[in-house]
Each structure stands twice: as structure tokens, then as C-alpha cells.
Amino acid sequence: MNEILGSSDNNAVLHTPTQIADRWQCDAEKVIRTFADVSGVMDLGSPSDVRKRKRAYRILRIPDHVLKKVERKLTK
């Protein structure tokens, strides 16, 4: 299964946007917008379907190393 996710670390910690929002004391939507296009973030949501007027759902899982990298970048 690790080959599918592209990770060789069996103990990789994955964070949800809600967990990071609590840590940063901000809204979960802000976290989703921050991490939406970051490399290494898993997006498990569904794309929008314009024909059926369905909105896109973003279900993100953020690995710990990506969270630390973004935090370092934001604190500079």
C-alpha cells in the first residue's frame, strides 16, 4: 500500500485541516486553502461536476513533514 501513496514511512503522521486549524487557531477553510496545492498533500475529495451542479469536496490529509515545511515557510 505504501507504493500507492508514494511513502516509504509506515509511521507517517497525517493531519486533518481541523487539527491544524485548532493548532493555528484559525478556520479550517483557511487551512484547506493554504494546503490545497501543496505537493505531498493527499486530496481524497471529489471534483466538482458542473453539469449536475455539484460542488467539489476537499478532504485533505497533510503529512507531518509537509506541515512542518509550510509552517517554516509561513514564519519567515
C-alpha positions, 0 to 999 in steps of 0.5 A: 500500500505504501507504493500507492501513496508514494511513502516509504514511512509506515509511521507517517503522521497525517493531519486533518485541516481541523487539527491544524486549524485548532493548532493555528487557531484559525478556520479550517477553510483557511487551512484547506486553502493554504494546503490545497496545492501543496505537493505531498498533500493527499486530496481524497475529495471529489471534483466538482461536476458542473453539469449536475451542479455539484460542488467539489469536496476537499478532504485533505490529509497533510503529512507531518513533514509537509506541515512542518515545511509550510509552517517554516515557510509561513514564519519567515 
